[in-house]
Every structure is written in structure tokens, then in C-alpha cells.
């Protein structure tokens, strides 16, 4: 597939292969973009930013609504592209397509809700004759970079709000999964988006990322990906807005009064969705000692019943990891934990990029898996006596995206909400619960700022104050 430079499809002699992680088969090629392509895209985006800033809101709304309608028509194409290029099973891919359509529809709605407020200037003695307001205006050019794990919806979360709020956007998708981003962008062009507003430059982040994030014409870098890359970008981006949606190792607390069936099924799905490659996937489960054994038995039984393998099969619960390299890293981390004293309750093996859903207990704090983000299908159990101990363990990491608590005790739930140091607490749901309109983002190393369409629109706009001196 060609990349998109200022709305035009561009091919290049140098290409990158896109492969199916399940069997390594070649799906397609994309151009290996260069720093010159990035610079050209930003130059065109300067014009694009001017065009979109001046587009009446009803036209932006119309384009975004049309995008959502075309996405509905192309539901199967989008779904197929996701499950071919990524780790996702067909069921997971369908859900992602549906969510991406919702993200674009929300963007259409939010385009007409970008508002300001009047300012009571006369609250300051001496300002009695002044009157005014503030409103929001687009930052100009958004440089967006996305990861491989939700190749369509995370791209929709950049394009939708950026375009709704009157910006131009230059996006670099993950090299492993560029096709969903390109397909979606072609739909934007088909829907009538002026080409200058949109560029999708494919290529290696290590080669073209710096040119994109350091260009002084860019008003905001909107990054979703790993903490190491996020840190690198923050160091070099210079004085511009930064949106950072990074990783985590989300904790779930299960209290002895919880509905165990609900907690088990929600946590199994939350741990192994997309083969654990989910920034809000369940990684650490803290279980009150009275129900530890019962929870463990039920969880392990359910995990053992998981069908793993062919992504195209409707009955498959979990597909492969994104590549063999990542799969062997996950196995190394499991083996390290085992060497240091952890016990494997189920799983722990791999075949190619397929890693069995794995459950560990007795993980020592010296093991990588205890504190870092595994980003694979591995979950660790911890036993606790008092809620305070569970909260301390949950908070004892560098991350803080989502946490969850299963309990029927309102006081315990509120206590956890107040004391868990994260961007979101789910009560009686696993950490991977999310809808695309809610504010989404983390604290500590999990990121800066919030996405969720309305909140991304806020991040992608600036406030301008207007004051009339009515003497
Ligand atoms: P990654 O390795 O950080 O890559 C993310 C993106 O950054 C890719 O497009 C990558 O390009 C690009 N990149 C790599 N090096 C770069 C550089 N030096 N400058 C600029 N861009 C560069 O992350 P990943 O492995 O794709 O994704 C997994 C991570 O994303 C996990 O930590 C996960 O938790 C996080 N994530 C967070 C959220 C959230 O909303 N908080 C959502 C999903 C995922 P290449 O593909 O060419 O390397």
C-alpha cells in the first residue's frame, strides 16, 4: 500500500514488508519513508492547518460523519486488515473496528462542542468596563506516532480529534501495523477531507521519528507507545505541547466479599485480550487471603480453557504476540521470575510468536515482571491481608494508568479510588475497561495529558482570551 503525503498516494523504491505475526506470511509492502518525506509532509501540513482552521465546523462534522459511514460500509475490510497485520483475533478485530467507528462519530460530535466561556473581567477592581471571553483555537500541526497493538482505533484517536479541532496532522504508524492506518486515511480522503490536512508517513521510528517530533513547525506531539520511546521524544521535542499515552502494569484488587465469578471472568479477559498487548491489560492481581485459593483455582481453570492459535477462527480466544522477538522476551521474563522463586500455575511456553496464557504466583520483587510492563499474556497473583497492603503494592511501581477493585463494600471501593495513584479506577470491572469518550491517560511514567475524544480535542487546542475595553 502507498503512504499518504499531503493527501496524495506516494510509493517509493525502498519498501518495508508487512507480515502476519501468526504465520510470518507476507501481507503487503509499505514505503520506507525518509526524513525528507517528513519535512515535505510538514510543509504541506502548514497549508493544511490553514485550510482546516478556516473550514466551517459543519463541514468538518460532515466529513467526519461521512468517514464513519464509509467505515461502516468497509467494516469487513477494516476488520480483516487489523487481524491480518496485528496480533488480534477476528473477534478482537471486529470489536476494534466498531470502537474506531465510534471514535470517529464522537469526533464528529465534539467538533461542534469546542467552546469557550465569558470572563467576568469586572471581578477585578478597575476592570469594570471590560468585557470578554475565551475560545479555543487549533494548535496547527499535530505530529502523531502510534503503536502496533490497536492499529486502527489508536490512529482514529489521533486523526478524529485533530481534524475535528481544525488541525493538520502528520502521523507515523507502527512499522509492524501500518495498513489499518493507511486504509482509514484513504477513507478520510474519500470522505472529502482536503488532502493537505493529512499525511501518513510509513517508516522506521528510529529513522524518521526525530525529524517529525523536533520540527519547530509542529505545535503538538501526540505519542502513544512505550515509556522508553516516550521519554526519548520528550527529551528532544523542544518547546511544544506533548501528549504521552504510555504503558503500565495494571493492578486489580480482589476483596474477599467480591463476586468471584465476575472477577475471574473479567480478569481473565482483561489479562489475555490481544495476547496481553494492551496498555491497560491486567498484569498484577492482588487477592485477599481468605479467597486466594478459590480465586486461583477458578482463574487457572478458565485460563486453561482458552483456545489459542489461528486468528481467523471465530472460536479462537487469543492469537500470537506481534513477533517472535517479543514472544521470546516474554518467555525470558517468565523464566527469570521462575529462577528467582516464582511458580508457574499454567502456561509458560511458546511456539513461534504464540505464548501460552500464563499465570504466576510467588513472584519476588527482584523479578522484572514484578515492576515492569510485561506487555504479553502473563498475569501474576499476590496475596494480601488488608486493603492498605494491596493499595501499597498496587502503587509501588513507576506506572499509573488504570487500577481496579472488585468488592461489594462501598467504603472499600471509595477508599481504593482515593488512594490508588492512577488515571482511572474501575470498580467491579477489570483494568481494561474503557470507552472512547472517557478521559483516558495516566500518571507517573504512564503519560502526560488525556485522550478520549473530548479530552484530546482540549489537548489539541489552545485557549485565546479576548478582552474589550468598552470605555
Ligand atoms: P514503541 O516501541 O514505543 O513504538 C511506538 C511508536 O513509536 C511506533 O510507531 C514506533 O515506530 C515509534 N518509534 C520508535 N522509536 C522512535 C523514535 N526514536 N522516535 C519517534 N518514534 C519512535 O511501542 P510499541 O511496542 O509499538 O507499543 C507498545 C507500548 O505502547 C506499550 O508500552 C503500551 O503500553 C503502549 N501503549 C499505550 C497506550 C495508551 O493509550 N496509554 C495504548 C497502546 C499502547 P516503529 O514501529 O517504526 O518502531
Boltz pocket constraint, residues with backbone or C-beta under 6 A from the ligand:
constraints:
  - pocket:
      binder: B
      contacts: [[A, 145], [A, 146], [A, 147], [A, 148], [A, 149], [A, 150], [A, 154], [A, 172], [A, 173], [A, 174], [A, 175], [A, 176], [A, 203], [A, 204], [A, 205], [A, 206], [A, 208], [A, 209], [A, 210], [A, 213], [A, 224], [A, 225], [A, 226], [A, 227], [A, 228], [A, 229], [A, 230], [A, 232], [A, 233], [A, 244], [A, 245], [A, 246], [A, 247], [A, 248], [A, 278], [A, 279], [A, 280], [A, 373], [A, 375], [A, 401], [A, 441], [A, 446], [A, 447]]
      max_distance: 6.0
